[in-house]
């Protein structure tokens, strides 16, 4: 797990969108997806439910978000 993955997770959680996160972080949408997929593989849990318009946190995602948000306040 690295800072970029956690930062990306945080912004996807806030924006509820991989595309919006890519705009906020000035990276491509495939990079957002790759970072989230790598983080999920490393943690061994799905963090988001995905559909075409919005992403929402899974229960594991909720736990991870609350563990990380104190380090990533913006």
C-alpha positions as CSV (number, residue, x, y, z in Angstrom):
1,X,0.0,0.0,0.0
2,X,1.4,3.4,-0.9
3,X,0.3,7.0,-0.3
4,X,-1.0,7.4,-3.9
5,X,-3.3,4.4,-3.5
6,X,-4.7,5.7,-0.2
7,X,-5.1,9.2,-1.5
8,X,-6.9,7.9,-4.6
9,X,-9.2,5.8,-2.4
10,X,-10.0,8.9,-0.3
11,X,-10.9,11.0,-3.3
12,X,-13.0,8.3,-4.9
13,X,-14.9,8.0,-1.6
14,X,-15.5,11.8,-1.5
15,X,-16.4,12.2,-5.2
16,X,-18.1,8.8,-5.6
17,X,-16.6,8.8,-9.1
18,X,-13.4,7.4,-10.7
19,X,-13.7,10.1,-13.4
20,X,-14.1,13.0,-11.0
21,X,-11.2,11.7,-8.9
22,X,-9.0,11.6,-12.0
23,X,-9.8,15.3,-12.6
24,X,-9.1,16.2,-9.0
25,X,-5.8,14.4,-8.9
26,X,-4.8,15.3,-12.5
27,X,-4.3,11.6,-13.5
28,X,-6.0,9.4,-16.0
29,X,-9.1,7.4,-15.1
30,X,-7.3,4.1,-15.9
31,X,-4.7,5.2,-13.3
32,X,-7.4,5.7,-10.7
33,X,-8.8,2.2,-11.5
34,X,-5.3,0.6,-11.4
35,X,-4.6,2.2,-8.0
36,X,-7.9,1.1,-6.5
37,X,-7.5,-2.4,-7.9
38,X,-4.0,-2.8,-6.5
39,X,-5.2,-1.5,-3.1
40,X,-8.1,-4.0,-3.1
41,X,-5.8,-6.9,-4.1
42,X,-3.3,-5.9,-1.3
43,X,-6.0,-5.6,1.3
44,X,-7.9,-8.7,0.1
45,X,-11.2,-6.9,0.1
46,X,-13.4,-5.1,-2.4
47,X,-13.7,-1.5,-1.2
48,X,-16.3,-0.2,-3.7
49,X,-19.5,-1.3,-5.3
50,X,-19.2,0.0,-8.8
51,X,-21.8,1.0,-11.4
52,X,-21.7,3.2,-14.4
53,X,-22.7,6.4,-12.6
54,X,-21.6,6.2,-9.0
55,X,-19.4,4.2,-6.7
56,X,-20.2,3.5,-3.1
57,X,-18.2,2.0,-0.3
58,X,-18.6,-1.7,0.7
59,X,-18.6,-2.5,4.4
60,X,-14.8,-3.1,4.2
61,X,-14.5,0.2,2.4
62,X,-16.3,2.0,5.2
63,X,-13.9,0.5,7.8
64,X,-10.9,1.4,5.7
65,X,-12.1,4.9,5.1
66,X,-12.6,5.6,8.8
67,X,-9.2,4.2,9.6
68,X,-7.5,6.4,7.0
69,X,-9.4,9.7,7.0
70,X,-7.5,11.1,10.1
71,X,-4.3,10.9,8.0
72,X,-5.7,12.4,4.8
73,X,-7.7,15.5,6.0
74,X,-7.8,18.1,3.2
